[in-house]
């Protein structure tokens, strides 16, 4: 099965604006556990607190840098995404494919540009949840 096209959108204060159609996307949902094992735990087996621990979501995405009016020139939205990697401020983002939409407050924790000689310049970005994301 081929992957869907994901759209990354950023909130402008009024609407979500498309930053890019992405080449590759990875969504990771993480949950830490709280170990409540004691000497009296049945059989000496580890016991975990149900529903305890810190949960988070990471979204890693890759796209082609440039898509502006002039080929190879980044769009204003792409430039803004790069700038947001420097300030560490949580903002609202939306990532959508044909099956689901993930929306929430995220911090851009990584931004990388690369471009091998003779090929298009690409970028990758990592968004880390700053609050409870909504999946619809």
C-alpha positions, 0 to 999 in steps of 0.5 A: 500500500502506498502512503497518502499525501499529508498536508502540513498546515499552520494556524495564522490566528484566523485559519489553517494555511497549507505549509506544504504537501509532504513527501514522507511523514511519521507520527509517533505516540509515546507513553511513559509508564509508572512502575508501582511494583512492590515486594508484595506484587503477585509473583514478583512481577512488575505492576504498572499504574494504568493510565499513568505517565506522560504521553506525547506525540511526535510528528516528523515530516519531509518535503521539497524546499521551494514551491514558491513562484520561482522554482526552488524558492521557498514559500513564505509558509516554509520560511516561517516554519524554519523561523519557528524552529529557532524560537521554540514557541508552541503554535497550532498545527494541523496535519491531514491525510485522506484518513485523519486529521491531527490538530494541536499545539506543537513546538518545532524541535528540529528543522533540517535543510539538505540538498545534494549536488544536482538534486532538489533541496529537501527539508525535514521537520519535527513537531513535538506536542505541547498539549493534548492533540485531537485526532479526528 
